[in-house]
Amino acid sequence: MRSIIITLLILVVAMNGFAQKDASVAFSGYKGNYIYNLFKPASPEHPDGDVVGFRLDRKAVTERNWQTLQKFNTPQSYAELSNNVSRAIPKVYEYNPATAYSVESIWPIFKKNFSYDSLSVYLTQQHMAAAFNILLIDSGINRNVAYQYRVIQIKRDNTEGLKYTTVAVNGSEVVNAAKPRIKSRLTRGGNFNITFKAKATQPITEALLVRRREGMKSEFKRIETFYTIEQTADSVYYTVVDENVNSEQVYQYTITPVTRFGGGGRVISDTVSATLINKDLLLPLQFTATADSVADQINLNWKFLRPELISVVNVFRSAEYEDGYENIGSSSDGSFIDRRSVTGKKYYYYLVINDKLGQNSLRSAKIYSLLHTAKKPSVPIYVEVQKTNSGNVVSWQDFEQSTRGWYIYKTNQLEGKLVLSSEFIFKEEKKKDYSFTDTTKNGEITGYAVVSESLSNVRGDFSPTVYVKQKGGMKPVIAPTIVDATKAGDKYHVFWRDDATTVDLITGYNVYRKVDDKGFVKINKVALENSKSSYTDSVESKGFKIIYKIAALDQSGKESTSEEYVAAYESQIYPPSSLKAFLTGDKKLIRINWQPSQSQVSKYEIYRFTRGKEPVKIAEKNGENVSFSDATFERDATNYYYVIAKGLNGSTSVRSNQAFAGVVN
């Protein structure tokens, strides 16, 4: 796709010298015809010179007249790009939500200069190219008809600028590919992994149409799943991975080589059947042996990833690790009790499983246990911790014969709660000195304790906690920088970036908002994840200035707060309404009153004029007033009034309705 974009840019350069030129920028696809818009970005708000938009025309090659399909422009706001993405997803051939770029990550880059210079990697994704109106989609076609398209620049005065015409696009064209034949079929975990092989043709297929049916009588339907296309010598290998399968279902698959837009698919592969009974699934995820010295028995327990596949579990035991194993019983649930074990003797166990189709699994991993005593093992001695370049190294000694191994616990504060920090560390024969290196990131102070476990699977008490401090304390987190706060509808979208030198130390974010001169308020209930770089806030501005700050949190919860950022806000102030004026009974005053503005108002300005004269401001009233008495009116003329509202941020409303009163001789 990247090479295609480079080619298209070359064509754009060519168009600078020609008003109209044939170009291979339209292609037949799975859901219609796809056409590239080669022109630079242009919209009414961000024009390219006089160009503010574009038009797409179409005609059949047998026709003379062009038909206009759509008028469009480059997205000029976050909301417009978001809407375009939503409309594009069901129209493009390839869309993968797991790898798709988000609008939140792309819009700040594009907004900097409203060009495509920094978006090449993002625009390789079909839905994003369509959202930017670079990739145009005509889904209303007759596949038996060849069409031509032209893209035309539209200027501000609605006249046409440059244009170009594509070569004919025929929906019935066929991809030049040899028929794929089945090469291998594997089941791994819960997936099917199917590889096809075909003789290589030129050019190499860019995409695959993968179809699947469940059972032998249902219809083949397209599935969007992971696949690879690789060429080796004169052969092409197509590998399809299907993760969305059920264990007791028979599936059939076909693949069809297509263009990158899903077009031209006529060559269909062999039909391949697959069903999911993978021997790896028959091995236990967990398998433990726990000695019960009180009941004088060893309890075996296990769990499977897919227990519904299991029929019988056979238990084998030996007093020697290498050989001498015999079947001591079987079970159809997740446990077995060995009541023939002898106290003080170590036993080794493994499992062999039969599935519901009568197949045997591989042998499970071996585990061991020993009937001993139920008392707690002794606490390890000489527990120490040292800070090294590799991490914090915890060391200890243990001389107990009954010790099976140890766990390491840690805390990030003095006298803090200890939490498990290591896998189980097995004891080795005749070894007395042990150590564990903690390579994870730690706070200013870290404490460690060691817990022993006996051969009877009984855990001892915590060793004394030993502590180590970071030299110079924790490195402070550098505050983030807000790069944009854009209003879309009734929401504000806030974007920020972090300093690369301390971004790895950030554990989360808090978002603060201030409305005009009020104090900052934290608006997120819980800290945002440290992977976030944007936040959407719902707030009514009503003409107020909205200000944001972003605080980054370090491992201790300390905040590093950004500079204040004033969001784009609505400065519109609504005028007062229902203005009325009337002459008092003694004809010495004209009283006017009005309904208050719907915005936050600092004051009202009252204006008066008579026929043939300019309006004059005669008074100001604070925002709590809704009336005024005029004693200086002209008594031999009709006096006209209107009122203007002033917002707290200095914005001014339009005029209210006019009202009049007075005496005309």
DRENPAVEX-820144 format. One line per 8 residues: their letters; for each residue x, y, z of C-alpha. Coordinates in steps of 0.2 Angstrom, whole numbers. Each point is the difference from the previous one (the first is absolute). Example, Ala and Ser with C-alpha at 12.3 -4.5 7.8 and 13.67 -1.06 7.14 Angstrom:
// DRENPAVEX-820144
AS) 62,-22,39; 6,17,-3
***
This chain:
// DRENPAVEX-820144
MRSIIITL) 0,0,0; 14,12,4; 8,-2,-17; -17,3,-8; -2,16,10; 18,5,-7; -6,-4,-18; -16,11,3
LILVVAMN) 10,14,6; 11,-1,-16; -17,1,-10; -5,16,10; 17,8,-6; -4,-5,-17; -18,8,1; 8,17,5
GFAQKDAS) 5,2,-19; -16,-8,-7; -18,5,2; -6,-18,-4; 10,-16,-1; -4,-18,0; 6,-10,15; -2,-17,8
VAFSGYKG) -7,6,16; -17,-9,0; -1,-19,4; -14,-13,1; -3,-7,17; -10,-12,11; -13,14,4; 1,11,-15
NYIYNLFK) 12,11,-9; 14,9,9; 7,17,-6; 14,10,7; -1,19,2; 17,6,-4; -2,18,4; 7,9,16
PASPEHPD) -12,2,15; -13,14,-3; -16,5,10; -9,17,2; 9,3,17; 17,-6,-7; 1,3,-19; 13,-4,-12
GDVVGFRL) 2,17,-7; -17,3,-8; -5,-19,1; -12,-4,14; -7,-17,-5; -1,-13,-14; -13,-9,-11; 0,-18,-6
DRKAVTER) -8,-4,-16; -3,-17,-9; -6,-6,-17; 0,-17,-9; 13,-1,-14; -15,-2,-12; -7,17,6; 4,18,-5
NWQTLQKF) -7,9,15; 7,0,18; -11,-3,15; 5,9,17; 2,-13,14; 5,11,15; 7,17,5; 12,-1,15
NTPQSYAE) 15,9,8; 14,-5,12; -6,-2,19; 2,17,9; -5,-5,17; 2,-15,13; -18,-4,-1; -1,0,-19
LSNNVSRA) 15,-12,-1; -8,-11,13; -16,-1,-10; 9,-4,-16; 9,-14,9; -16,-8,6; -7,1,-18; 15,-7,-8
IPKVYEYN) 3,-16,11; -15,-10,-8; 5,6,-18; 19,-5,0; 6,-18,-4; 12,-1,15; -3,7,17; 8,-7,16
PATAYSVE) -5,8,16; 15,-7,10; 12,9,-11; -10,15,-6; 7,17,4; -12,11,10; -7,17,-5; 7,7,17
SIWPIFKK) 18,-4,-5; -1,6,-18; -10,16,1; 13,10,10; 13,-4,-13; -11,5,-14; -6,16,8; 18,7,2
NFSYDSLS) 1,5,-19; -15,-9,-8; 11,-10,-12; 4,-18,-3; 18,1,3; 0,-9,17; -14,-12,-3; 7,-12,-13
VYLTQQHM) 1,-15,12; -18,3,6; -7,2,-17; 6,-17,-5; -16,-7,9; -15,0,-12; -13,7,12; 11,15,5
AAAFNILL) 4,4,-18; -18,0,-3; -4,11,15; 12,13,-7; -9,-1,-17; 16,-6,-8; -8,-17,-4; -17,2,-8
IDSGINRN) -12,-14,-1; -13,-3,-13; -11,-15,6; -14,3,-12; 7,-8,-16; -5,-14,-12; 15,-12,-1; -4,-3,-18
VAYQYRVI) 3,18,-5; 17,9,-2; 1,17,8; 11,16,0; 1,12,14; 6,18,1; 5,10,15; -2,19,-1
QIKRDNTE) 6,14,11; -14,12,5; 5,18,4; -7,12,12; -11,9,-14; -7,-18,-4; 10,0,-17; 11,-16,-4
GLKYTTVA) 19,-1,2; 11,-14,-5; -7,-17,-4; 6,-17,-5; -9,-15,-8; 4,-18,4; 2,-15,-12; -15,-11,-2
VNGSEVVN) -4,-12,15; -8,-16,-4; -8,-9,15; 1,-17,-9; 19,0,-1; 9,-15,7; 15,-1,11; 14,-10,-9
AAKPRIKS) 3,-14,13; 3,-18,0; -12,-11,10; 6,-2,18; 2,-19,6; 0,-5,18; 17,-3,8; -3,-2,18
RLTRGGNF) -13,2,14; 5,2,18; -10,3,16; 9,10,13; -8,5,17; -18,5,-6; 5,5,-18; 0,-7,-17
NITFKAKA) 16,3,-10; -2,-5,-18; 13,3,-14; -3,-1,-19; 13,0,-14; -2,6,-18; 12,3,-14; 6,19,0
TQPITEAL) -7,11,-13; 3,19,-4; -5,11,9; -1,-9,17; -17,0,7; -2,15,13; -15,-7,10; -11,-15,4
LVRRREGM) -18,-3,1; -2,-14,13; -17,-9,1; -6,-13,13; -15,-10,3; -5,-10,15; -5,-18,-4; -3,-7,-17
KSEFKRIE) -16,7,-5; 1,19,5; 6,14,-12; 18,6,-1; 1,17,7; 14,13,1; 10,1,16; 12,14,4
TFYTIEQT) 15,-9,9; 19,0,0; 9,-6,-15; 18,2,-8; 6,-1,-19; 18,-5,-2; 9,-4,-16; 15,-13,0
ADSVYYTV) 8,-3,-17; -14,-4,-12; -13,-4,13; -12,11,10; -6,-6,17; -16,6,8; -2,-3,18; -17,3,9
VDENVNSE) -2,1,19; -18,-2,7; -2,3,19; -19,1,0; -4,-18,0; -9,-13,11; 7,-16,6; -15,-12,-6
QVYQYTIT) -3,8,-17; 7,-5,-17; 5,14,-11; 4,2,-19; 11,14,-7; 4,7,-17; 11,14,-5; 0,12,-16
PVTRFGGG) 14,11,-5; -6,18,-2; 6,18,-2; 4,10,15; -19,6,-2; -7,-17,-1; -3,0,-19; 4,-12,-14
GRVISDTV) -3,-16,11; -5,-14,-12; 13,-14,4; -6,-10,15; 12,-12,10; -3,-18,6; -13,-2,13; 8,-4,17
SATLINKD) -9,-8,14; 6,3,18; -6,-5,18; 7,5,16; 6,-14,11; 18,6,4; 10,-12,12; 8,16,8
LLLPLQFT) -17,4,6; -1,-17,9; 15,5,11; -4,8,17; 2,18,3; 3,-3,18; 6,-16,9; 4,0,18
ATADSVAD) 4,-13,14; -4,5,18; 5,-11,14; -13,-2,14; 10,-6,15; -16,-1,11; -10,-11,-11; 16,-10,-6
QINLNWKF) -3,3,-18; 6,10,-15; -13,10,-10; 2,3,-18; -10,14,-9; 0,6,-18; -9,12,-12; -2,0,-19
LRPELISV) -2,14,-12; -14,-10,-9; -7,-12,14; -15,-4,-12; 12,-10,-11; 7,-11,14; -7,-18,3; 12,-8,12
VNVFRSAE) 16,5,9; 12,-14,4; 12,3,15; 18,-8,-1; 12,0,15; 18,-5,4; 12,1,14; 14,4,-13
YEDGYENI) -1,15,-11; 6,-8,-16; -9,-17,-1; -10,-13,10; -17,9,-3; -16,-10,2; -19,5,-3; -7,1,18
GSSSDGSF) -17,6,-5; -11,11,-11; -12,14,3; -14,9,-11; 1,16,11; 14,12,5; 7,-10,14; 7,-16,7
IDRRSVTG) 5,-6,17; 16,-11,2; -3,-10,17; 14,-12,-3; 14,12,3; 13,-3,14; 5,14,12; 18,6,-3
KKYYYYLV) 0,-6,-18; 1,11,-15; -12,-4,-15; -1,6,-18; -16,1,-10; -5,4,-18; -17,-1,-9; -6,-8,-17
INDKLGQN) -16,6,-6; -13,-8,-12; -11,12,-9; -18,-3,-5; 5,-7,-17; 11,-13,7; 16,8,-3; 14,0,13
SLRSAKIY) 10,16,5; 18,2,2; 7,-3,17; -2,15,12; 14,8,9; 6,-9,16; -3,6,17; 5,-7,17
SLLHTAKK) -6,1,18; 6,-8,17; -10,-4,15; 8,9,15; -6,9,15; -13,14,1; 11,12,9; 6,16,-8
PSVPIYVE) 17,1,-7; 14,11,8; 2,17,-6; 15,3,-11; 16,8,8; 12,14,-5; -13,8,-12; 8,15,-8
VQKTNSGN) -3,12,-15; 12,10,-11; -3,12,-14; 10,-5,-16; 0,5,-18; -10,-15,-4; -13,4,13; -3,-3,19
VVSWQDFE) 8,-17,5; -8,-9,15; 11,-13,8; -3,-13,14; 5,-17,7; -10,-15,5; 7,-16,8; -17,-9,3
QSTRGWYI) -1,-17,-8; -19,1,-2; 0,16,-10; -7,-1,-17; 3,18,-6; -5,18,3; -10,15,-6; 6,18,1
YKTNQLEG) -12,14,5; 3,19,-1; -7,17,5; 3,17,-6; -1,9,16; 6,-2,18; -11,-12,10; -11,-2,-16
KLVLSSEF) -10,-15,-5; 10,-14,-7; -5,-6,-17; 6,-16,-10; 14,5,-12; 8,-16,-6; -4,-17,-8; 3,-15,12
IFKEEKKK) 19,-2,2; 5,-19,2; 13,-6,12; 15,-9,-8; 8,-15,8; 15,5,13; -2,18,-5; -1,12,15
DYSFTDTT) 2,18,-7; -14,7,-11; -4,17,-9; -13,8,-10; 2,15,-11; -15,12,-2; 2,9,-17; -17,9,1
KNGEITGY) -1,19,3; -1,5,18; -4,15,10; 11,11,12; 0,-14,13; -3,-19,-3; -1,-14,13; 1,-18,-2
AVVSESLS) -4,-16,11; 2,-18,-4; -12,-14,4; 4,-19,0; -11,-14,-5; 3,-18,6; 0,-16,-10; -18,-2,8
NVRGDFSP) -5,16,-9; -1,9,17; 5,18,0; 10,8,14; 0,18,7; 8,15,-9; 18,4,3; 4,17,7
TVYVKQKG) -2,13,-13; 16,7,-8; 0,17,-9; 9,9,-13; -1,18,-6; 2,8,-17; 16,11,-1; -6,18,-1
GMKPVIAP) -19,-5,1; -11,-2,-14; 2,10,-16; -14,13,-2; -12,-2,-13; 0,14,-13; -17,8,-2; -10,-4,-16
TIVDATKA) -4,14,-13; -17,3,-7; 0,1,-19; -18,3,-4; -17,1,8; -13,0,-14; -19,2,2; -12,-12,-9
GDKYHVFW) -18,2,4; -2,0,18; 17,-8,4; 18,5,1; 14,-11,-6; 16,3,10; 16,-6,-7; 18,0,8
RDDATTVD) 17,-7,-2; 13,-5,12; 19,3,2; 9,-15,-7; 13,0,14; -13,-4,14; -15,-8,-9; 5,-17,6
LITGYNVY) -2,6,18; -18,6,-2; -13,-11,8; -16,10,-5; -8,17,-2; -12,12,8; -10,13,-11; -4,17,8
RKVDDKGF) -13,13,-7; -3,18,4; -15,10,-6; 4,18,-2; 7,7,17; -6,-15,10; 12,-12,8; 7,-15,-8
VKINKVAL) -10,-16,3; 6,-18,-3; -12,-8,-12; 5,-18,-2; -6,-12,14; 15,-11,-1; 17,2,-7; 1,-2,-19
ENSKSSYT) 11,-14,-6; 18,4,-4; -3,-5,-18; -12,14,-3; 4,16,-9; -17,8,-2; -16,3,10; -18,4,-5
DSVESKGF) -9,12,12; -19,4,-1; -3,18,6; -12,14,-5; 10,16,-3; -14,13,-2; 13,12,-6; 12,-3,15
KIIYKIAA) 19,-3,-3; 4,-18,3; 18,-3,7; 9,-17,2; 15,-7,9; 7,-18,-1; 9,-8,15; 12,-15,-2
LDQSGKES) 1,-11,15; 16,-9,5; 2,-16,10; -3,8,17; -16,9,-7; 9,17,-1; -7,12,-14; 10,10,-13
TSEEYVAA) -12,12,-7; 0,8,-18; -2,18,-4; -18,6,-2; -8,-2,-17; -15,11,-6; -11,-11,-10; -9,6,-15
YESQIYPP) -17,7,7; -16,8,-6; 1,19,2; -18,2,-5; -11,10,13; -19,0,-2; -9,16,0; -14,4,12
SSLKAFLT) -17,-3,-6; -18,7,0; 6,18,2; -15,12,4; -2,19,2; -14,10,7; -3,18,6; -5,3,18
GDKKLIRI) -16,8,6; 8,16,3; 9,0,-16; 17,4,9; 8,-17,-3; 1,-14,-13; 2,-16,8; 8,-15,-9
NWQPSQSQ) 2,-18,6; 6,-17,-8; 2,-18,3; 18,-5,5; 13,-7,-12; 2,-19,0; 19,3,1; 10,5,15
VSKYEIYR) 0,19,0; 10,13,8; -10,15,-5; -13,7,-12; 2,15,-11; -16,11,-4; -1,9,-17; -12,13,-6
FTRGKEPV) -3,9,-16; -14,10,-9; -4,1,-18; 15,6,-11; 13,0,15; 13,-13,4; -3,-11,16; 9,6,16
KIAEKNGE) 4,-10,15; -9,8,14; 3,-12,15; 8,-16,6; -7,-12,12; 8,-15,9; -5,-17,-5; -13,-2,14
NVSFSDAT) -11,14,-7; -14,-2,-12; -8,17,-1; 5,19,-2; -9,17,2; 4,13,-13; -3,18,6; 10,9,-14
FERDATNY) -10,-6,-15; -6,12,-14; -17,5,4; -5,6,-17; 5,-16,-9; -2,-19,0; 15,-8,10; 6,-17,-6
YYVIAKGL) 11,-11,12; 10,-16,-1; 11,-9,12; 17,-9,-2; 7,-14,12; 18,0,5; 7,-17,5; 12,-4,14
NGSTSVRS) 14,-3,-13; -3,17,-8; -10,-7,-15; -15,10,-6; -17,-6,-6; -9,6,-15; -14,13,3; -16,-5,9
NQAFAGVV) -17,4,-8; -5,18,-1; -13,8,11; -7,18,-2; -10,13,11; -2,19,1; -11,14,-5; -2,6,-18
N) -7,17,-2
***
